[in-house]
Amino acid sequence: MRLGVWAPDAREVVLRLDGVDLPLTRDGDGWWRHPFDVAAGLDYGFVVDGDGPLADPRSLWQPHGVHGLSRTFDLAELTTGAGAETSADAATAASGSWRGIPLDGSVIYELHLGTFTPEGTLDAAARHFDHLRSIGVDFIELLPVNAFNGEHGWGYDGVLWFAVHEPYGGPAAYRRFVDAAHAAGLGVIQDVVYNHLGPSGNVLPRFGPYVHEQDGPWGSALNLDGTDAAEVRRYILDNTRLWLRDYGVDGLRLDAVHALHDTGPTHILAEMAETTDALAAELGRPLHLIAESDLNDPVMIEPRPDGHGLTAQWSDDFHHALHVALTGEVTGYYADFDGLAVLQKVLTGGFFHDGTYSSFRERDHGHPLDFNRTPPWRLVVSDQNHDQIGNRAIGDRLGDTLDDGQLAIAAALTLLGPFTPMLFMGEEWAASTPWQYFTSHPEPELAAAVANGRISEFARMGWDRDVVPDPQHPETRERSVLDWSELEHGRHERMLAFYRELAVLRRSEPALRSTDLPQVVVADGGASVLTMRRGDVIVAANFADTVAPLEVPAGTVLLASPATAAGAAPAAGAAAPSTLDAHSLVVVRLTPEL
């Protein structure tokens, strides 16, 4: 491998390699390159005009942390093995023959490596692939893994985008994880953050004009349209290729794309989509780009040149409508989502705000979707995710306030609807562990600022300062680690069984994998029952805490939510009931008309 760095304004750049200083020569394009191949496993850094040594902006390996030296790493060595003498070799061979899977019809599972298991590593997470398959998961979506300062954190403060965070296992463990996932028939989607850089360890501005003159809402924003922006855009596109081609992942989830400031003739998202489509054709397997966007704008997923041509985007409106229907919470951005009619609109239109007035934003918001151009599977939906749990004051999950019947309603409408469903780790067994915001910044001033800012933010919203967790306290992260022993007990065992039944139902009923929009009806008079018809299958849910009448055509029960206090749920194969218990759900296959 050969080393080099882009530093267009530097007068001198020295490569410090294994303790030896080697002056570099500048090319006409602002790159300083070492002309000889370098062995793997050597520590190195760059000294720019006497500043340094600094980590390589394109470092693959940071064993000493983001403030330390980089280490050379040959990723190609992990992808060329053809033998199958060990389980690792077998997984690599399986990944080499991996042909990928489409997003259409698939289920995504979002997880955070540092809290998915007590060990908090890639290798430990890989031991749970059988569990994920048992609940119908097709893709694992990993929260960001790129290198950030400190040992623990969500990952959204990354500063070295090409390096895998060392406490997770580093680059070799990441490649093992992807290969093992493919061997198990699972795709991998990697969450990446291109809209900002973290507050500690960001060396990019010391090399060149990587960042915008003005910071974004979460820190240093990338220079996508200013002087020398072409090389900065290349930095992002090369990072996209790294994950998709070199690490072999199947897709990227693009964090907060609405925060990307790009006034250039071709938006960076369209460039990424074009690059990804070309790479998919080269590799002979589907590759996916999924945007997190709060714009409610179909431009993200409409075909180029009118749109950016991404594969899919999140729909927060689905989460908000379902959350309000189940919890009754109508504060903050939930205010506009009250009533089952809102959920009805989202289930049939994808967005609630499609040009309507948003009281939270105090303006009209969004644009309608044309499902003739963008089929509904291009929207990714969830009833819980890392944002909607972790950004609550105490990181509480739905299971903390809802009963089993309500959780079953949330799961069924998410998994059996027309969109691409995404689960958040632990929801399948109603995990009792919260998922709280945690950091481990080693700098005292930064640590204090983050902790005080978080606590003060929620205090202004009326929360008792004493109940808002200190993100810097080790117990905050420890509380957020999943407890896998729960799966065999009480409500956790019941909910897991229900999710597994949903997985079987989703696989066995073609109507539930259809790309057609459902027919959704809310009972007359604003009652509590919502029915969603997909072909010859009806999903009916009673959101109220009292028994409600159910009017559906004749049919047979396929699945019912767990038993409630009112009694046992209808058994599979029974005739469709005429009433629904409080907080209950039933899935019915309609009797064919003669």
Summary of the structure (lengths in Angstrom):
residues: 594
radius of gyration: 24.9
end to end distance: 70.7
largest distance: 85.1
contacts: 2025
relative contact order: 0.08
helix: 33%
strand: 20%
